Amino acid sequence: MADLGPRIWQARHDGSLLPRADVAHVMSREDAYAEQAAGADASGLTRAGWKVAATSELAQQMLGVPGPSIGPVFAEHISDTPATVGAKTAHQDAVECEFAFVIGRDLGDASDISRDDIIAAVDHALVAIEIVGCRFEGGFAEAGANLCISDFSFNVGFVRGPQIENWPDVDLSKAPAAMHLNGEKVAQGKGADVMGDPVDALRWAAEEAARIGKPFKAGDVVTTGTMTGAVKVAPGDNVVGDFGDLGKVEISFN
C-alpha cells in the first residue's frame, strides 16, 4: 500500500489502529525506513532528532526484532518536565527512562564513527522519559522490525529532564533509573541495560542515521533506549523517572 506511511501518521494522530496485514508488503529494512520517512513528511512536523528502539535483549525478544532501529523525534512533541501529555490507550502508550544527548555539530555521512568521535560531537546530555506507542492492532508483541521501523520506531513523544553536569566524566553505564507510577516504583534499571552503555547506543544510532542518508545534525536530540522497560500508562496516571543524583522527570497524563 503506497500510502502506508501517511496512514500510520494519521493513526498516530487520531488514536486509531491499522491492521498488521497493511505492513506485509514492507519486505526490507530500507523499505521500512522509506515508509517511516513518508509518515514523517505527511505529519508536517519538524524532526528534532532521533530515538533508538530495542536497545536491550529483553525488548528485542518482546518485539520480535533482531536488533535496534531509529525513528524520528518531532519538536512539536517535546516537552520539559513537569509535563502534561495526552495518553492514547489504544496505542498501548508507555513510558521509558532514558538518557538523551544533544548533538553540537554536524557529523556528516561517516559510516565508521568512533566512541571518541561521538563524545566530541555531543553538546550536552540529559535525563529524559520517552513516550512510546504502537499504531497497529496487536500492539508491540512480536511486531517485527519492518512494522516497528515503519511506525516511527514506536515514538510518541519525549520529556526533557535536567542536564547532566560534566557528563563525559559520569559512567552512564552504572547510572541507575527507576520508574514510579502513581507513587509506586514499578520498574528499575541502569545504563548498562542500553546496549551495554548509552554512549555506544548513541554511536550506533549515528552510524544508522548516516546509513539511511540522514546523518546527525547540530541541534539534534537523540534518546538512546529504555533503562526500565516500557511501563503502560493511561489517562489520569502520573509517572516520575528517578535517575538518582542526576535528577527526575515527571509526566501527568490526561
N, C-alpha and C positions, 0 to 999 in steps of 0.2 A: 504494500500500500504506500504509494508515493507520498501521501500526506501524513505519514505516521508521526514524524517529529512535531508538526504543528498540533496534531490531535493529542499527543502526550502533553504538550504545553496547555492546551485547553482543559484537559482533565486535571492537571495540576492547579490551574486557576480556579475551576468551579467545583472541585471536590468530587468529581465523578470518577468512574473506573472504566478501564478498557479491558477487553478480553485478551488473554495471553496469546491466543491464536493470531492476533494482529501483528505480533512481532516475529512470527515464524519465518517470514521471508528474509529477515536480517541474518545473514549467514556468516558474517565475519566481524572481527573487531573493528575494522575500518568502516564497514557499513554502519555499525552501531554508532561510532563517533560521528558519522555523517548525519544520522538521524538526530543525535544529540545537538549538533550544530544547527540543524533545521528547526528544531524546537526552540533553541535559544534565539534564533533570528525571528521566529514567529512571536516570541514573547514581547519584543520591543523594549526589553530591559537592557541595562548596562552591565556587561560582565565585569566584575571587580576582581576576579581571581579564580581560584580552583579549590575543590575539595578532593581529598583522596578517600576512596571507599575500599572496604575489605582489606584492611592492613593487618588483620590478625587471622590466624588459622581458624579460630572459632567462627569468625564472621564469614570466612571463605566457605567453610563447611555448611553453615546455615544457608547461605545464598546459593550454594552450588556453583561457585566460580573458582577458577584455577589460581587467581591472584588479584592484586589490586587494580583499580581503574581511577580515572579522574572525571570530574564533572564541573560545570561552571557554577560559580557563586555570583549572585547578582547584587549590585549595590543597593537596589531598592528593597532587598530582603536582608539587609544587615542592620542590626540594632546594637545599642550599647546597654550594658547592664545598669540597673534592673530594667527588664523589658517586659512588655505585654504583647503577646502574639496569639493569633488565632490557631486553633488545632483542628485538623480535618481527620476525624476518626475513621472515615472510610479508607483513608490512605495509610492507616496504622502509624500515624505520626509518632515519632520517638525522639529522644534526646540523647546526646553523647558528649561526654567530657573530652575535650581535645586541646592540643596546642595549635596555635596559628602563628604564621610568620608573614611579615610584610616585606616584600621584595624592594630593595633600594635601587637596583639598576637593571637595565635590560640584560638578559642572558644570551640573547641570540639563539641560533639554531644548533648549538653544540649538542652532540648526542652522547658525549662522554664527559659528564660533569663530576668532578671530584668533591669529596666532603669539604675540603678547604674552599673550593670554588663556591659552593652553595652557602657556606657560613659567611664568606666575604660579601656575598650578594644580598644578605638579609639586612634590612634597616632596623627592625626590631621584632621581638616575639611577644606573644601574649597568651593568656589562658582564655578559653572560649567554650561555648556549647554550640554544637551544630544540631539543627533540627533536620530529621530525615523522614522521608515518606515514600511510598510506592504507589504509582498511579495505575497499577494493573490488578485485576482480580487474582486472588491467591496470595497477594502480598509478597513479602520478602522471601519466604521459604522456597528454596530451590528455584529462585528466579532465573538464574543463569547469567552469564557475562553479557550476552548481547542485549537482554532486556535491561539489565542494570545500567549499562552504559547508555543505551538509548534514552532511558528515563533519568537523565541528568545525574547518573550515578547516585540517585535517590536523594539529592539535595532538596531541601525545603527552605532553609534559612540559617542564619548564623548570628549569634550574640557575642559581642566582644566583651571581655573582662579586662582586668588590669594588665599593663605591660610588665614583662619580667625584666627586672633590673640586671644589667650585666649578663644577659642571657648566655653568651658563649662560655661563661665561667660556671654555669649551672649544668650538672649532669642530668639532663632531662630524662634519660632512661630510668633513673631512680626516683624521679619525682612522682608523688602519689596523686591520685584523684579519687573522689567519692561523689556519687550522685545521690542527692536526697530528694525524695518525692513526698510532698506534703508533710515535711518534717521528719521523715523516716529514711535512714540510709538504706538504699536498695541495691547499690552496686558500687564496686570499687576496682581500682587497678593502678597501673603505673605506666610510665613512659615506655618501658621495655616491651609492653604489650603491643606497641605500634611498630611492627617490623624490626623489633629489637631496639630501636631508637628513633624518635620522631624526626631527627635530622636526616636519618637515612631514608625515611619515607618522603621527606621534602626533596631530597636529591633524586629519588626515583621519579617523583612527580615532575620535576624539572625536565628530566630526560623524556618522559612520556609526552609532556606538552610540546617539547621540541619535535618529537617524532611525528606528531599529528599536525605539525605546521603552525602551532600556536604557542611559541616559547614564552616563558615568563617575562613580564614587562615591569618596569619600575612602577611601584604602587600596587601591584597585585597582592592580594591577601590569599594565603594558602592554608587550609586546615588539613591536618595530617592524619586523621583517623582516630577512632574511638579507643579510649583507655578503659572504658567502663561497660562496653557493650551498649546495646540500644534499649532504653527504658521507655516503654509506651506511655503516652500522655493523652489526656482528654480535656475538654473544656472544664475550667474550674480548678485544674491542677496547678500547683506551684512547685518548681524544681530549683535546687541550688546545686551547682557544681563546685565542690570544695577542693581546691588544689593546695591545701595547707598554707605554708608560708608564702606561696606565690599568688594567693588571692582567691576570690569567689566570683561566680557568675550566677545570676538569678533571673528566672523567667516565670511569669504568670500567664496561663493560657485561658483564652476566652472563646 
